[in-house]
Amino acid sequence: MTMDIGVTQSITELQQAEQNFKYAAPEFVAIAIMQLLAARMKVDILLRLKKQSGATPIDP
């Protein structure tokens, strides 16, 4: 899996976690928050790794 695909998939997972939080039943809010935080951290880490690898926005 290339870094770009990983970032794209992680962003999709983050969007899903945001949607899950938005519609979570009260008893599931804490779980939705944890999933949202984990998804956000994953995106942040992958973007940081991509930046460290020297990839630029014009790389395929």
SVG drawing of the C-alpha trace seen along z (x, -y; Angstrom):
<svg xmlns="http://www.w3.org/2000/svg" viewBox="-29 -20 41 22">
<polyline fill="none" stroke="black" stroke-width="0.4" points="0.0,0.0 1.4,-3.4 1.5,-6.2 -1.1,-8.2 -3.6,-5.3 -3.0,-4.8 -3.7,-8.5 -6.8,-8.5 -8.2,-5.4 -7.4,-6.9 -9.2,-10.2 -12.2,-8.1 -12.1,-6.3 -11.9,-9.6 -15.0,-10.9 -16.8,-7.7 -15.8,-8.1 -17.1,-11.7 -20.4,-10.5 -20.6,-7.7 -20.0,-10.3 -22.6,-12.7 -25.3,-10.0 -24.2,-8.0 -26.8,-7.0 -26.0,-8.5 -24.7,-5.2 -22.2,-5.0 -20.9,-8.5 -17.7,-7.6 -16.9,-4.8 -17.5,-7.1 -15.2,-9.7 -12.4,-7.2 -12.8,-6.0 -12.8,-9.6 -9.6,-10.4 -7.9,-7.2 -8.8,-7.9 -7.6,-11.5 -4.3,-10.4 -3.8,-7.9 -4.3,-10.6 -2.0,-12.9 0.7,-10.2 0.5,-9.2 0.6,-12.8 3.7,-13.4 5.4,-10.3 4.6,-11.4 6.0,-14.8 9.2,-13.3 9.7,-11.0 10.0,-14.1 6.9,-13.6 5.4,-16.7 1.8,-17.4 2.7,-16.9 4.0,-13.3 1.8,-10.7"/>
</svg>
